[in-house]
Every structure is written in structure tokens, then in C-alpha cells.
Amino acid sequence: EAKVHHGADCFEMLATIGSFDNVRMLLAPLRDILRETDTPKRTKAVEGVLHRISRGLSRNQSYNTKTVLMFSHGIINQYLTLSTKTAKDTQKSHEEAELQKRLRVTGDDEVTVHMKRTDVGPKRDYLQANAHIFVHFGLEVVYHGLRRSRFDTDNAEVLGLLDPFVDLTGNGLYSRYNSVISQCCKIWAVLVRLPLPSVLEGIPVVIKRLFTLFHQASNTHSDMIQNCFKLLASLLRSKNAEQLMEGYSLPAMEDTVVPAVKDKKPPTSSGTKSLLDGTQLRDLIDFIRPDLEEPERQATAFSLIRAILTRRMAVDSLYTLLDGIRELMITAQTANMREICRLTWFQFLMDYPLGERRLTNAMTFIVQNASGYVFESGRTSALEIMSVIVSRFADEVLLPNAAEPFFLGLVLIIAKDDSSKCREMAAHLLPELIVRFDQPRLQRAWILLDQWSAGTANSVLAIDSELNEKATKTAIIKQQKMRELGRAALQCYGIIIEPLGDRFAKRVPAFLAAVDSALSVSLKTWKQAEAQLNAGQQAAAGDLEKIAANLHSGGNPQDKALAYWETAYMALNTFGRYVSASPQRAMGDANGSRIWLLAVRHLTHPHSWVRLAAARLIGLYVASADPSWMLEAEAEAQQNEDAAVVEEWEVPVHRGSPRFVLMSVQRLRDLVHGLMVQLNSRFLSAELGNQVVKNLYFVARCFLTAVPVDEAAEAVEAVEEEADSDNESDATSDAEEEEVEAAEDEDDGFKRLPKERCLIWLINRVGRLARTEIIRGRGTIEKRTYSFRWFAAIIALVPPTLLRQSSYMMPMASPLYRTSEDSSQAPSYPVTLPNGTVKSPAEQLEEIKALAGEVIRLAQNRVGVTAFSAVLGKIQRHVGDLRNQRREQRRQLAVIDPEQHAKNKIRKHEATRRKRQERTTELSRKKVRTIVRRGHTSRNEAPQ
């Protein structure tokens, strides 16, 4: 603290709290120092103190505008004249130089000491050499007042006090010191925005002086030149410059196109003189061109360029400069720089006349970089400027010059770009572009989409085996490109369906044919490859789910099975958008009936994205359908029976009403089969699980609507014993459970099941899935979570008279009871939710037990405590009998097969030891340890 000098702080504090009348007292010692010396060290210290004083004055509470301006004008005017004089301009300085020359010693005088010399020169005064420091101080006081709004610029009196500073700071531009010129530029940049009468006359003089400074400077690196650039930009943007150039515009050029804004008339030409002549503008462009590559000076350069563009001044070199900015718009490293380049280039594009060739080259440049530039940042920048062009250009300029190239470029980006951000931007821009198309261009777009859609079916054709290796590789690449274009066409259809509205109605048949073809190709390819896998025993068909997580391109059966998953995903999503946009038209169109059946088949696709898209599409059908349609569909199905399906990948043609395509009992059973496969998947997501619950709930409503409650109750009583035996499957072993599940899925029994038992069959399927997870799915709770949610919906849906029957309640009550009572079903690993929250196994177990408890309470409220207690009692007896039976089997095993009994005990002890070790590791990880380190003493150091 003692080594720090606080003199400057004291000066600033005094300037802040003191009266303004005492400012000259603060400046007096500083003026004496500047009078005595011109050493850089001391003058720099004085400059720092003056800067602190100016900062303090700007924060002074007794700040008076008139006093400050009069003081500043006086000190600037006093010292500016003194600082602009050179040493050669005064007789006094000439006499001092002659005296110093005479006092210079030579020869023997160098060693002679004259004790009584009388020709010693007077003490030199350095105030003239240091006068610019006070000028800078006065300018800084004014600048701080302007920047911090200490002057009321709406007051006419204040404006009258500021007007003399226009000429004063203009004279300061002729100073020999860069600091004074820089400060004058800053003040002029502020004054030019004020309604001062002297500004209008001073602008041409200031511009002439600025160009003189530009020519004198060797480069643009100095702060003085940068401030001059800023001042020139402010002058060009000011209202005074607009007044000086009133009526000026670019002369019309032959074969040029001015990209007019919507609802804006193009400007007319005039002969008014420009503020900058051609030579000055060319020189200025040459000055600022190197600054475009320097990050420290780019902002100033672009500010000046945009000011030039605002006044619409043009020379040939300006077009060349803007071509460079167009390239910089793509290649710049920072996002801020790319945005500035886009704004500058688009301003040039909108306000300047461009030849037909130049405009075409510009649009081609944008499309090529949007689809082919190496880095994502450049492609997104090109897409940004493309979006602005589409939204701002008038139709007469956009359609002939940019519409079709933009369309092709956007489709290419959607089809092949690796960046999801670029694909999303292109998908967002395409509908904005397509709605601007007139009918001829829209018709050409339809032709292209039809050709690309046909490529999906052509890409699956077999390659001639007689081709050589090079031709085969070329054919494979061609097939891949056709597949990509077909997928892009489907995605484009989905993007433009809603924006086009009624204009898309004529293209619906071709669109539905493209979706049908894509889903058929996907289904055939997947099923054929799956059959090949099963026949060759290379991998089980169920393992395709795991393979889907690591896709590669090649010719092996796994890749063939999953080669068209993106095509299927796009087709399902596109058809879903069509259904969302016009549900009535989609449900009543006979051309789309087969697509619904293909969507049901894709519920079991190996890829999780395709499964989710198919489940969403079925959800759209469910949202528009009515369960009462099932009665009409059954009557219609007796008249129109589907043709027999020969191959597994073939889908029958629906001959009835399009809206009843999924409403028959057989179709609903097929739908349940696909939904149960999804619910039993190892890769079940939260979104897919919720959608499956909604779809299964609709199927349950249909089954309940198809049969009156009285008939359903009679059917239940007739098969009560069979239902009870089915619920006793809890007592079976794991192998027996698999046999029961396989027997339930037999096709013959599946088809012969009467519709009165369909709802019981559905409840048994879901209940068996939950019980299977309890028995074999140690460490998982996802299947039970969604099964219990569906149980809650069914309990609220089914009438209590049916729920009291054990055939309805037992399949649901059994897994609910075992989950709520058994504490050994904790998951083996934590789960991370989409929002980032991590749930421990204990939290997951508590959550599933709480859900089971809620469903049990709901069931008690619906059927009554007595009836539900009877069901729970029956389940408890089954569980008790099961445990006693297994206990007895273990005792018998010790006598019948001691070796197996010993292995079972060892396995049990190993599991217990492993769980104990995991519990110990978890506790040690959570334990807070305090480590105390002992200090070490040296050998020669005795302990204290």
C-alpha cells in the first residue's frame, strides 16, 4: 500500500466533489510541470492526471452545462492556437535557437571552465510544446459530457453553446498531434447528429481534411485513422448528408435488375452531385480493403461500407469489394462476422443495380455453398442469406433468377447434408419458397418429385451378376443415390403439404402412390433379409434391434434388412403430416387404405425410430376413428373378404370403406400383436411407451363396443374355469411360462378366438407381459410401468359388472399385487431422464410400487373392497402354494440329485456375496472421508 501513488486518485476525487470554479486551481500545478519539462515520463503522468480530472468532472453533482462548455471552449481555443504553431513560425524561437548555437562548445572550450560566464541562456519554456495536452483535456471534457448525456440537446440554449464547437473541433483536425485529431473526430461524430447550423456547411470541409489525412498515413493501423473512418461513416449516415445528397440516386444501367422489395417502388435516377466523387470513393475503398481481413478493424470497415451503401454511391471497385464480402460471408471464422457480411451484402443486393449475369452468378454462389461448402458454419450462413432473399425479393425477381436453383439446392441439402442443423434450416425454408411458385414452376417441381420417388422402387432391383467389379460398385452407388433422392422426395412432400393447402389436392394420388411404394419396398426388403438371417442362422431376427444401433453400408443381410429404415421413417412421417393437415380427406381416400395396413406391419420394424413413427401414425388414426365403426366394419367384412396373402411381406388390398380399414376384429388383433412387440422391446422409450398405451386403450374400447355387456358377461361365465387356469400360470416355472406364452400366440387359436373374448384376451396379453417382467426381467420396470397405466385406463373403462369377473380382474391384480408386496424387484442400475434427472434403483422401485398402489385403490373403488379382497385372497393363496411347492421341490432335490442341489446353493451364495459386495462398494463411495496427513520432520531437526 505504501508503494502505490494515489495522487491521480486524489485529483479525480477533488474533481468529483469540488466546485467547478476550483478547476483552474487543480490545473495550475500541472501547467507548471508542463512549462518546465517535456520529458515523456512526466508528460505522460500529467496526461493521466488530466484524464482522471475529466472523468471526475463528468460525475460532478454540481455539473453546469453552460459553465463546462464555456470553460472547455476557452481552454481549447487558448491552447489550440499555441499547439498548431511550429518552432519555425516565431521570431522568439529563432532567437533561442541562435543562442543555443552560440552556447555550443567546441575545441579547447570543452575542457575549460568559465566561472564567470555572462552569456548563459534563459530558462526554456516548454508550454508551447505541451499545449496539445490541455487541448486534449478540454476536448475530453466535452466528449464525456456528450457521451454521458450531461448536455440537454433538446434545449435551444445548449445547442447554441455547442454550435461553436463545430468550427473549433474542425480546426482541431488540422493539429499536428494524433491525439487531438482523434478526439476531434469523436466529438464531430456526435455533433453531426445534432441540429446545429454550422454542421451542414462544415461537412464538405471535414471530408476534404479526412482524405488529406488518409493520404498522409502509411497504413490504417493507427487509432487516429480508425477514428477518422468512424467520423466519415457518421457523416455519411447523418441527416445532414442526406440533405446534401437529396434527390441523388444511381443512374439506370443497361441490362440490370434491381431486386425490389415487396410492395416497394424502385427509386428514380437524378443528377444531384454525390457527397464523395469517384476518385475519393475509389481511394477510400482501397484504404479499407485490407481492414476486412483484420479482426480488430473489421467493425469500423464494415460500418463505413454500409454507410457508403446507404447513400448508394457506386464505382466499379465497389462491386469487386462486395464480391469479396460475399465470399467472406461464407468463410469467416466468427458468427458475428458472418452476420455483418450477410447484412452488408444483402443491402448491396437490394439497393444496387445488378446485371442479369451478375445476379445469376450470385444466386449460384449461394446455392453451391449452401450445399457443398466444407464447414457447417458456412453452409448455415448461406442458408440464412437464402432465407432472407426468399422472404424479401419480389416475385418478378425471385422466380426467374433464384426459385428453381434454390429448390434444387434445398432438396440436395435435405437428402445428403450431414448436419442436422442444415437439414432443419432447409426444411424450414422449403415451404416458404414453394408457396411463391407459380403454376408452371410448381408443375416442374412435381415432375422432379415424381421421378425421385420412383427411384425408391428402382433402387431395390437386383444388380446383374455378370458385371465386373467396377460396374457393380458403380451400380451400388447409383442405387444408394436413388434411395437418397426417393427419401428426400418423401420428406419434401411432407414439408410442402400444409403450406400449399388446396394446391396440393391434385397431387394426392401420386403422393399416396409414392408413400405406398416406399413402405412396400421397406417391408419386402426387411422381411426377406430377416428370413435369410433365420434360414442361415447368422443372427436371430430379434437381434436386428441391436444391429440397428450400429448401422453400416454393405451387402450383408443385416445391412439389407435395415437399408430402407430411413425411407420407411420418412414415408410414415410424411403420411402422418398429410393426415394431420386433412384428416377427413385422408380417412376417406381409398388410395391410402393400404398405407394403414403397411403402417401396422411396420410396428415390428427393427429400428426404434420406425416403430415410433408407425405408432404415431396409428395414433392419428385412433384420434379420428370411432369405436362404433367396428359394428359397421364387421358387417362390411362379411361381404368384402380380402384375398389370401401369399408371402409374409405382401399386404392385402382393402376393398371396403377406407375408414374401416383397421376396424375388423382380425385387423385389431394384428394391431395388438405389433403393439405388444413394441411394449416388449428392450429399447422401449418413454414416448413410444405412452403412445402404445393410447393405442391399446383404443383397441380395448373397440372390443368393448363390439359386444354388448350382457353377452360379454355370459361369455365370461361360460369360460370362467379356463380363465382361472390361465391365471394360475404364476405357479409355473420359467420354462412353463414360455410354453404358455408361445401357445397363446399360435395363429390358429389366434384367429378362431370369438370376439366376445377379445377384451379378455387383450387383458391377458398385457397382464402376462407384466408377470413375465416380474419373473424373468430382473432389474427392469419399464414394461410394468406402461402396463399398469393401461390397467388404470381399463379399470376406468370397463363396467363394474364385468370387472368383478375374475377373468377380467385376475390378470391385472396378479402383477399389481406381486409388485406392491415384493421388495426384491429393485432395478439393477440408475436411469437418466430426458431432463437430466438421475433416478436411483431405490427411487425407481418406490415409484413403481406407488403406481401399483394407486391402480389397486382405483380397482377397489370400482368393484368394491369385498370383491377385490376376494381376488387378492385368491392370488395370495396361489403365491403361498407356489412357495410351498418350490420349497418341497428343493428338499426333494437334495435327496434325488445332491450335485445339482449343491450347484444351486453355490449359485445362491455367489449371488448373495455379489450383492453384499455391491452394497459395500456403494456405501464406501457415498461415505465422507476425512484424511489427516501427519507432518514429516527432518532427520537433523529435533521434535518440539
N, C-alpha and C positions, 0 to 999 in steps of 0.2 A: 504494500500500500504506500510505503514511503517513497518508492521509486517511481510512482505514477504522478504525472503532472496534471493538475486539474485546472490550469489557467484557462484553457478553452471552455471548460465546463462552466467556470465562473462567469465568463463573458456571456455565454448563452443564457445562463440563469438571470443575469442582470438585464439582458435584452428582453427577457420574457416578462419579468415582473416590474421593471423600471418604467419611468415615464419616457415618452418619445422625445421630449425636449433634451434629455440627457444623452442622446445617442452620440452627439458630437464629442462629448466627454469620453465616451468609450473609444471613439476613433482617433482621438488626439495622440495617445502614446503609439498607436500603430502607424500613424502618419509620420511620427518622429523616427521610428525604426526604418521605414521605407525611405526617409530622407537621408539617412546615414549610410545605408548599405544596399547593395544589390546582390549579395551572395545568395545562391539558390536555397540554401538551407533555411535562412532566416525569412526570405520572401515566401517560401512555401509554408512556413509556420504562420506567417501573417495571413496568408490566403485561407488557411484552415480556420483561424480565429474569425475572420470576416464571414466565412460560410456559416459558422455556428451563430454569429450575431444575426445574420439574415434569417436563419431558422427560428431563433428566439423572437425576433420581431414579428414573424408571421403568426406566432402563437400568443402575442401580447394581448391582454384583455382590453387595454386602452388603445386598441388599434383604431386610428382615424384615417379614413381614405384620403382626404384632402392633404393632411399633413404628410403622409407617407409619399404620396405622388409628388408633392412639391419638393420634399427632401430628395427623393430619388432623381427627379429631373434636374435639380440643382447640382447634385454631386456628379451625375453622368455628364451633364453639359460642361461642368468645370474641368473635369479631368479628361474628357474625351478629346477636347481640342489639344490639350497638352500631350496626350499619348499619341496622337496622329502626327505630331511634328517629329522630324528626324534631326539627327545631330548636325546635319549639313545646312539646316534651314535657319539657324540662328547665328548672329554675329558673336554672341557670348560664347557659344560652344566653340566657335572657330578660334577665338582668342585663348580659350582654355587649352585647346589642342596645341597652339603655338607655344604656350607657356610650358606645357609638359615636354614639348620637343626641346626647348632650351634647357630644361632641367635634366635632360638625359645626359649622363656622364659618359666620357669616352677617354681612352688612353690612360695617362697618369692620374687623371682625376678619380679613377676607380679606387685608388688606394690612398687618396689624400682626404683628410678630414678637415673640413672648414667649420670651425667652431662658431664663427660669427657671420654666417650667411644671411643675407637680407633678401634674396630673391626666392624665398620659399613660397610656393603657390598656396592659394586659399583652399580651405576645406571644400571638397566637391559635394554638390547637392545631387542625390540620386532620385529625387521625387519625380522628375520628368520620365526617367526610365521605368519607374514603378507605377506610373499614373494609371496604367491599364488595370491594375489590381482593384483600385477603387471604382473604376468604370464597371468592372465585372461585378463588384459588390452591389452597386446601385441597380444594375440590371437584374441581379438575382433577387433583390428585394421586390422589384416589380413582378418578376416571373412567379415568385412564390405567392404573391397576392392574387395574381390571375389564376393560377392553377388551383389554389385552395378556396376560390370564390370569396375572397375577402372584399372584393370590389363589387358593388351593386351595378352590374352592367345594364340594368333596365332603367337606371336613373340618368336623366339627360345631363345633369351636372357632372356626374362621374365620367360619362362618355366625353364630355368636353375636356376634362382633365387628362383623359387617356389619349386624346387625339394628338397632342404634341409629341407623344412618344413614337408616333408613326414615322415622322421625319427624323427624330432623334435616333431611333434604332436603325432606320435606314442609313443614316450617316455612319452608324457603328459597323455596318457591313464593309466599310472601307478602311477599317482598322488594320494595323499591322499584326495584330495578335489573334490567334485562332480561338482563344477562349472567349474574347469579346464578340467575335463573329458568330460563334456557336450560340452564345446567349442571346444575341440579337435575332438570330434565326428562330429560336424558341419563342421569343416574345412576339415576333411578327406572325408566327404560325397561329398564335392565339388572337392577336389583334385583327387578323384578316377575317375572322368570323364575326366581328362586331360591326355594327352600323356606324362606322367612322368615316367622315367625308374625305379625309386625306388618303384613305386606303386605295380608293379607285384610281387616283392619279399616280400613286406610288407603285402599283403592281408592275407596269412595264419597266420602270427603272430598276426595281428589285430583281426582276427576271434577268435583265441585262447584266447586272452585277453578279448574279449567281453563275451565269455561264462564263463570266470572266474568271471567277474562282475555279470553276470546273476545268477550264483550260490551263490554269496555272498549276493545278495539282497534278502530281505524277501518277497517283492512283486514288482509289476511293476508300482506302482503309481508315483514314483519319475520322475522328468524331466530327470535325468541322464539316467535312464533305457530306457525311451522313445526315447531319442536321440541315445542311443546305438542300439535300434531296427531300427531306421531310417538309421543309418550308415550301419547296416547289410543288409538292403533292398537295399541300394545304391550299396553296394559291389556285391551283387548277380546279380543286373541288369547291372553292368558295363561291358564294353568290355573286361576288363582285366580278369574278372571272366569267361567270355565266352571263352577267350583264354586258361585259366587254365583248363576248362572243355571241351575243344574241342574234339569232337568225342564221348562224353558221351551221352547215351540215356537209357531209361528204358529197361530192359531185357524183352523179349517176355514172356507172361504168357499164360498158357493153358486156353482154353475156354474163351478167352477175345475178345472183339470187340473194335477197335479203331475207333471212329466216324470221318471218314476222311472228310475233306473239299472238295468241288467240285474242280476237276482239281488239286488236291494236292496229292503227293505220300506220303505214310506213312513212318516215319523215320525208320532207321535201328538201331539195337542194337550194343553196343560197350562195351568194358571192361574198358574204362577210369575211373579213380577214381573220385568220386564226391567231390565237394568242402566242403560239410558237411557230416560227417559219420552218420550212422544210429542212434547212441546214441545222438549225438548233435542235429539231426533233431527231435528226439522224445522229448528231453528236451525242445527244442525251441517251439514245438507245445504245450507242457504242460504250458510253460511260457505265451504264448499269448492267450491261450484258454479263460481265464477269461476276457480278454480285449474285446472280441467280444460282451459282454453284456453291456459294459460301453460306453456311447455316446462320452465321452471326449477322449477315447483312441481307438475307433474303426478304425479311419482312418489309424493310424500307424499300427495297427494289420493287416488290410487288405492289406496295402501296402507291408508288409513283406510276407504275404501269397502269394500274386500274384508274388512276386519276386521268392519265392520257386517254384511256378508252372511254372514260365518262364524257370527255369533251370531243370524242370522235375525231381526233386528229390522226392523220394517216400518212405514212410514207412507205416505200417498198420494204425497207429494212424492218418495219414493224410487223409485217406478215411473216418474215423469217424468224423474228423473235418469238412470235406466238406459236410457230411450229415447234420451236424448242420447248416452249412451256407445255405444249401438248404432249410431248414425249416425257417431260418431267412429271406430268400428271400421272404417268404410269410407273415411272422408275424411281420416284422419290422415296426415301427411306422412312420418313415420318408421316403419320396420318395427317397431321396439321398442314404439312407442306403440300401433300396431295390435294387436300381440300382447297387450299388457296389457289393452286394451279387450276383446279376444276372451275372455281368461281371466275377466275380471270379469263380462262379460255372460253367459257360459255358466254361471258359478257362480250367478248370479241365476236363470237359466233352469232350472237343475236343482233349486234349493232352495226356490223361492218358488212359491206357487200362482198360476196364470195362468188367466184366463177363456178360454173357447173362442175368443172373438173376438180376444182379445189374442194368443193363441198362433198363430192363423191369420195374423194381421197380421204377426207376427214372421217366420214361415216365408216369407210372400210377400215381405217386405222382403229377406230373404236371397237368394231366387231372382232377384228383379228386379235387384239389384245385382250378383249373380254373372254375369248375362248381359248387363246393359245399362249398367253404370257406365262412365264415360268412360275412366278411367285403369286400367292393368293392375294396379297395386298394390291398388286397392280390390276389383277382381274376384277376385284371388288371396286376399285376406283373407276375402271372402265364401265362397269355396270351402273355405278352411281351416276356418271355423266349421261349414260344411255337413258336412265330413268328420267333425268331432268329434260333431256331432249324430247322424249315421248310426251311428257306432260306439258311442255311449253311450246313446242313447234305447232304451227298451224297445219291443217290437213293438206293444203296445197303445196307445202314444202316437205312435210314428213312423208307422205305417201309415195311421191315419185322418187325420192332420194334415199330414204332410210328404212321404209317399212319392211320390205322383203328381206334385205340383208340383216336387219335386226331380228326378224322372225327366225331365220335360219341359224343365226348365231345363238339365240336363246335356246332353241331346241338342241343344238350341239352341246351347250353347257349343261342342260338338264340330262342329256344322255351320257356324257363322258367325264364331266368335271369331277375331280377327286375331292374337292372341298364341299362340305355340306352347306357352308355359308354361301358360296357362289350359286349352288343349285337352288337354295331357298330364295336368293335375290332374283334369279332368273325366273323362277316360278311365280314370284310376286309381280314381276314386270310384264310377263307374257300376257295376262288378261288385260292390262292397261293398253298394250299395243294392239291386241286383236280386235278390241271394240272400236278402234279407229279405222279398221279396214273397210274399204268399200266392197261391193259385191264381187267384182272381178277378182280382186286380190284375195278375198275370202274363199272364192271358188278354187283358186290356185293353191291356197293353203290346205283345203280339203283334199285335193288330189295328192299332195305330198303326204298327208297323214294316212290316206288310204294305202299308198304304196309302201310306206314304212310299216303299217300294221300288217300288211300281207307278208312282210319279211319274217314275222314270228313263225308262221306255218312253214315257210320255205327253209328256215334255219334248222328244222328238225329232220329234213330229208337226209337220207344216208349218202355218204361220200363214196364215190366209185373206188372200189378196192384196187383197180388196175392202175391208178395214178401213181406217179413216183413220189418220193418223199417231199420234194419241194412243192409239187402241185397239191399234195394232201395238206401240207401245212398252210398253203395259201387258201385252200377251201375251208379249213377250220377257222382261219382268221376271218374269212368272209362270212361264215355262219355266225361268228361272235358279233360282228358288226351289225348283221341283220337283226340279231336278237336285241342288241342295244338300241337300234333305231325303233324296233317294234315296242320295246319298253318305253322309250321316250315318247312315241306317238300316243300310247295309252295315257301316260302322265299328262301330256298336252291336252288330250281330250278332257281329262278330269279338271284341269285348270280352267279351261275356257267354257265349260258347260254353264256355270252360273252367270258369268258376265254377259254371254251372248243372249241368254234368255230365249225368246221366241225364234231368234235367228238360227238357233241350233236344232229346232224341231225337225227340219228336213233331213238332218244328218243322223237322226236317232237310229234308223235301221242299220246303217253302215257302222255306227259306233257299237251297237249291240253285237253285230257280227264279229267285230274286232275283239271285243271282250270275250265272247263265246270261244273264238278260235284260240285266244291266248290261254284261257283256263283249260280247254281241251288238250292243248299241247302240253301244258304243265302236268295235268293229271296222267296222260298217257306216258310221258317220259318218266315221271316219278314211279308209277306203278310197274312199268316194265323193268326199270332198274331195281326196284325192290324185289320183284320176282327173280331177277337174275342173282341178286345177293342171297336170297333164301335158297335158290337151287344150287348155287355154287358154294354155299356155306362160308362165304367170305366174311359176312357180318350179319347179325340179325337185323331184321327190318326196323326194330325198335331203336337200334343203335344209331340210326340216321339222325335222331335228335341231337345226339352228342357230336356227330360228324358235322352237323350244320353250324356248330360254333367255330369250326376251323375249315372254312371252305377254300378250295384251291381249284384252279382250272386245269383240266386234263381229260383223259379218256377213260379213267377207271369208273366202275359202276357207281361209286359214291358221288363222284362229281356229276355224272349224268343225272342221277336222281335229284340233285339239288341245283342243276344248272339253270332252271327256269323259275327259281323261287322268287326272284325279283320281278319277273314278268307276271307271275300269279299275284304277287303282292300289289303291284301297280294296277292290275286288272280289277281286283277286288275293291281297292280304294277308289278307283275311278267310277266303277258302277255304284259304289256307295254314295259318291258325290251326286251322281245322277239321281239316285233315289231320294236323297235329301233335298235336292233342288225341286223335283216334281214327283212327289210320292204317288199321287193318283195316276199319273201317266205311266210310271214305272210298274206299278202293281197291275195295271190293266193292259200292258203291252204283251202280246203273245210271243214276240220275238225274244223277250227276256225271261221266259219261263224256264228254259234250260239252264240259264245262268244261276238261278237259285239252287237247282239241283247240283250244279258244279260247285257252288259255294259250300253246300253240305258235305260234299266229298272232300273238300279242302280243309275241313275242320280237323282232319287227322294228318295233315301235312307235317313232315318232319321239322320244318322251320317254324320257330315260335312267332315270327312276325306274320307269316301267312296264316297261322292259326288265329292270331288276334284279329287280323283283317277279316277273315271269314266269320269269326264270332261277332264282330261289329256289324257286318252286313246282315247276318241273321237277326241281330238286334234291331236293325232298321225294319226288317220285315215284321218282326214281332210288334214293333211300335205302331205299325199301320194296320195289322191284321186284327180280326175279332175272333175270339174262341167259338162264337156261334157259327162261324163259317164251316166248322168241321162237320156239322149235320148236313149242310148242302154239299160239301165235298164228298161225303160218303155216298150220297145218292148219285152224284155225278160219276164217281169212280166205278160204279157198277155198270154204267153204260159205256164208259171210255176206259178200257184197260190198256196199260202200257205194253208195248212189245217186249218180248223177253230180251234180257241183256246177255250178250254172249261173252264178252270179255270184261275183266274187272274194271278197266278204265273207260268203258263205254257207259254213257248216261242215256236213259230213255227219253223220248220226246213226250212232253205233257200235252195231251190232246184236249183237256178240259179248259175251264176258265183260268186265266193266268193267275188270278189272286188266290186260287185254291191249290196252288202247286205244292205247298208243303202241309196242307191241312188234312190229308188222309192219315189213317192210323199207321199204315206202313211207313209213310214218309216221316211221320213224327218219331217213330221208333228208330229209323235211320238217323234222324237228327239227335235223338238221345244218345245213340251209340257214339257219334262223333263228339258230343259234349262230354260224355263220361271219359273218353280217351283224353280229352284236354284236361279234365279235372284230375286225372290220374297221372299226369305228366310230371317228370322230375324238374322241369323248367317252368313250372306254373308261376306266373306273375300276378301281382295284385289286380291289375286292370283286367287281365284275362279271367281271373277267378270271379270277379264281380260280374263280368259280362256273362259267364257261364251260368251263374246263379239266376240272373234275369231271364235268360233263355229257357232254362229248365223250369222256372216258375210259369212261364207262358205255356210250356208243354203240359204242365200239371193242370193248368186252367182248361186247356183243350180237352184233356182226358176226363176231367170232372164234368165238363159241359156235355160231352158226347153221350153220357149215360145218366138218366135220372137218378136221384138219390135213393129212391125206393128199390130200383133194380140193382143198384150197386150194393145196397145193404143185403139183399137176398143173395147175391153172388158171393159176398163175403162170408155169410153164414154157411154157404154150401162148401166153401173151401177153407174153413177155419182151421181144420186139423192140418191141412197141407201148409197153411201159413205158419202154424205153430212149429211144425217140424223144420220149416225153413229158418225160424228164429233160433232154434236150438243149435244152429251151426256155430254158436260161440263155443260149444263144447268140443268142437273138432280140433284136430291138430293142424299144424301149418299145411301139411300135405293134403289133408282132407279139405281145408279151406280152398286150396287151389282147384281141387276137383269140383267142389260146389260151384265156384265162380266160372269154371270152364263149362260146366253143364248148363248153367243159366244162359250162356251166350251161344248155345247151339242154334244154328239157323232154323232148323225145322221147328223146334219148340218156340223159337222167337216169332216165327210167322203164324203159328197156329194159336197163339195166345189170344183169347177173346178180349174185346175192347172193354168189357166190364172189369177186367182185372188189370188194365193198363196202368192205372194210377198206383195200384198196389205193387205192380212190377217195377215202376219207376222209383217208388219209395224204397223198395228192397235193394235196388241197384245203388242208390245213394247211401243207404244205411250200410250195405256191405262194404262199400268203399271206405267209409269211416271206420268200420270194425277192422278192416284189413290194415289200415294205418296203425291202429292200436296194437294189432298182433305182430305185424312184420315191419312196420315203418318206424322203428325206434329212432328218436331224435328229430321227428318232423311233426308239425301240427297244421300245415297249410291245408291239406285235404279236409281235415276235420273242421277247420275254421269256416270254409265255404260251405261244407255240408251242413253245419249247424245253422248257418244263416238261412240256407234253403229250408231246413226243418222249421225254423221260426215262421217263414212265409207260408209254408204248407199248413202248419197248425192254425194260422190265422185264416187260411183259405177254406179248408175242408170243414164241412158242418160237424158239430159235436157228435151227432148220431153216428157218423162214420168213424170219427176219431176214437170213439170208445171201443171199437172193434180192435182186437189185438193184432189183426193183420195190418192195420194202419199204424198203430202206436208202437208195437214191439220193435220194428226195425229202427225206429228213431230213438226210442227210450234206451235201448241197449247201449249204443256208443255214448249217449249222453251220460248215463249212469256210470259207466266204466271210466269216463274221462273225469267226472266230478269227484269220484271216490279214489281213483288210483293216482298216487303221487310219484310213481316210478316212471312216468311217461315224459319226463322233462326233456326238452331238446338238448342235443349234444353240442351246439355251437350258437353263438350270438348272431343276431340278424340286424343288418343296417337298413333302415327305412329310407325311402326316397328323399326325405327332408334332412337326412344326415343323422338322425337319432339312432342310437345303438341300443337294442333290447337284449338283455342277458337271457340265458335259458330259464332262470327262475321267473323273470318277468313274463316271458312267453307262456310258461306253464300256468301262471296265475291268470293271464289273460284268457287262455282257452278254457280254464276251469270256470272263470266268471261268465264267459259266454255260454257254456253248458248249463250253468245255474240259471241264467236268465231264460233260456229256452225251456228248461224244466218248469220254472214258475209260470211261464206262458201256457204250457200244456196243462198244468194243474188248474189254471183259471178257465181254460176252455172246456175240459172234460170233467172237471170236478176233482177234488182231492181224493175221494174214495176210489174212483175208477183208476186214477193214475197210481195211487198207492198199491192197488192190486197188481197193476202191470209191473211196478218196481219190485213188489214182493216176488213175483214170478221170476223176474230177472235175477234177483238175489239168490233164489233157490237154485237156479241154473248155475250161477257162478260158484255157489258153495258145493254143489255136486261135482262141478268141474274140478275144483281144487282137491276135493277128497279123492276123486278118481285118479288124478295125477299123482297125489301123494301115495296112494296104494300102488300105482304102477312103479314108482321109484323104489318102494320097498321090495316089490317082486323082482325088479331088475337087479338088485344087489345079490339075489339068490340065483336067478336064471343066468345072468351074464355079468359076472363080477368085473370083468375087464372094461366093458362099456360103462358100468356104474362108476368105476374109478376114473375113467376119462371125463365123465360128466362132472364129477366132484372137482377134478383138477381144473376144468374149464370154468367152473363156478368160482373157485378160489382165485384163479387168474383174473377173472372179471372184477372180483371184489378188491383184489390188490391194485389193479389198474385204476379203479375208481378212487380208492383211497389215495393213491399217488397223485392223481389229477386234482383231488381236493386239496391235498397238501401244497401242491405247486401253486394253485390259485390263491390259497391263503398266504403263502410266503410272498407272492407277487404283490398282494394288497397290503402287506404289513409295512408299517412305517419304521424304518431302522435309523438309529442314531449312532453314528460312528465317531468314537473318541480316539484321536490319534495322540500317542504319547510323544513328548519331545525327546530328541536324542542329544546327549551331551558329548562333547569331545573327550578323547582319552586323557588329554592333559588338563581338562577342566574339572575341577573338583565339584561335586554336587553341593548345592547350598544347604 
